[in-house]
Amino acid sequence: MASSIEKQVMAGVGVVYAARKAASLTALKLYVLAAGLIALWQLTWVHKVFANWQAVGLRGTWQFLTYAVVHTHASVQLTLAAIAVTGCWLAVDAVRGLSQRGALVH
């Protein structure tokens, strides 16, 4: 049976561990990505974007996306850029992490 002091010490260790994970670089990237997606949702009428996209079909996707990004407000463009950069940064981290794990297995 764990003593009272042992429980307090382990609780403190748990709080410090959780705080370090919540403030890690990867967590901060996820926060930026989530904030960017929420901002994009607030800045655009997402349902209308998808409705218009559906109207042009698969063949017109590239033209639709480039036209939509070029002819939108700067705030939406900056938000999209932040989402793209953060998403790429997270993808690079994921690939790097998977390749390091793979190197350790072999």
NORJO-V887619 format. One record per residue. N is the residue number from 1. RES is the residue in three letters. PSI is psi in whole degrees, 0 to 359 (none if undefined). BURIAL is + if it has 16 or more other ideal C-beta (glycine too) atoms within 10 Angstrom, else -. Layout:
# NORJO-V887619
n->N res->RES psi->PSI burial->BURIAL
n->N res->RES psi->PSI burial->BURIAL
This chain:
# NORJO-V887619
n->1 res->MET psi->135 burial->-
n->2 res->ALA psi->140 burial->-
n->3 res->SER psi->170 burial->-
n->4 res->SER psi->317 burial->-
n->5 res->ILE psi->322 burial->-
n->6 res->GLU psi->320 burial->-
n->7 res->LYS psi->319 burial->-
n->8 res->GLN psi->317 burial->-
n->9 res->VAL psi->315 burial->-
n->10 res->MET psi->325 burial->-
n->11 res->ALA psi->318 burial->-
n->12 res->GLY psi->318 burial->-
n->13 res->VAL psi->318 burial->-
n->14 res->GLY psi->320 burial->-
n->15 res->VAL psi->316 burial->-
n->16 res->VAL psi->318 burial->-
n->17 res->TYR psi->313 burial->-
n->18 res->ALA psi->320 burial->-
n->19 res->ALA psi->320 burial->-
n->20 res->ARG psi->321 burial->-
n->21 res->LYS psi->320 burial->-
n->22 res->ALA psi->336 burial->-
n->23 res->ALA psi->12 burial->-
n->24 res->SER psi->163 burial->-
n->25 res->LEU psi->320 burial->-
n->26 res->THR psi->318 burial->-
n->27 res->ALA psi->319 burial->-
n->28 res->LEU psi->323 burial->-
n->29 res->LYS psi->319 burial->+
n->30 res->LEU psi->323 burial->-
n->31 res->TYR psi->317 burial->-
n->32 res->VAL psi->317 burial->+
n->33 res->LEU psi->315 burial->+
n->34 res->ALA psi->317 burial->-
n->35 res->ALA psi->321 burial->-
n->36 res->GLY psi->319 burial->+
n->37 res->LEU psi->320 burial->-
n->38 res->ILE psi->317 burial->-
n->39 res->ALA psi->318 burial->+
n->40 res->LEU psi->320 burial->+
n->41 res->TRP psi->322 burial->-
n->42 res->GLN psi->328 burial->-
n->43 res->LEU psi->339 burial->-
n->44 res->THR psi->162 burial->+
n->45 res->TRP psi->89 burial->-
n->46 res->VAL psi->320 burial->-
n->47 res->HIS psi->328 burial->-
n->48 res->LYS psi->326 burial->-
n->49 res->VAL psi->313 burial->-
n->50 res->PHE psi->324 burial->-
n->51 res->ALA psi->316 burial->-
n->52 res->ASN psi->323 burial->-
n->53 res->TRP psi->319 burial->-
n->54 res->GLN psi->327 burial->-
n->55 res->ALA psi->328 burial->-
n->56 res->VAL psi->341 burial->-
n->57 res->GLY psi->181 burial->-
n->58 res->LEU psi->325 burial->-
n->59 res->ARG psi->329 burial->-
n->60 res->GLY psi->14 burial->-
n->61 res->THR psi->310 burial->-
n->62 res->TRP psi->315 burial->-
n->63 res->GLN psi->319 burial->-
n->64 res->PHE psi->313 burial->+
n->65 res->LEU psi->315 burial->-
n->66 res->THR psi->318 burial->-
n->67 res->TYR psi->318 burial->-
n->68 res->ALA psi->318 burial->-
n->69 res->VAL psi->318 burial->-
n->70 res->VAL psi->326 burial->-
n->71 res->HIS psi->31 burial->-
n->72 res->THR psi->173 burial->-
n->73 res->HIS psi->157 burial->-
n->74 res->ALA psi->326 burial->-
n->75 res->SER psi->321 burial->-
n->76 res->VAL psi->320 burial->-
n->77 res->GLN psi->318 burial->-
n->78 res->LEU psi->320 burial->-
n->79 res->THR psi->316 burial->+
n->80 res->LEU psi->320 burial->+
n->81 res->ALA psi->317 burial->-
n->82 res->ALA psi->319 burial->+
n->83 res->ILE psi->316 burial->+
n->84 res->ALA psi->313 burial->-
n->85 res->VAL psi->314 burial->-
n->86 res->THR psi->319 burial->+
n->87 res->GLY psi->317 burial->-
n->88 res->CYS psi->319 burial->-
n->89 res->TRP psi->317 burial->-
n->90 res->LEU psi->321 burial->-
n->91 res->ALA psi->318 burial->-
n->92 res->VAL psi->317 burial->-
n->93 res->ASP psi->319 burial->-
n->94 res->ALA psi->315 burial->-
n->95 res->VAL psi->318 burial->-
n->96 res->ARG psi->317 burial->-
n->97 res->GLY psi->318 burial->-
n->98 res->LEU psi->322 burial->-
n->99 res->SER psi->326 burial->-
n->100 res->GLN psi->321 burial->-
n->101 res->ARG psi->321 burial->-
n->102 res->GLY psi->325 burial->-
n->103 res->ALA psi->327 burial->-
n->104 res->LEU psi->330 burial->-
n->105 res->VAL psi->320 burial->-
n->106 res->HIS psi->none burial->-
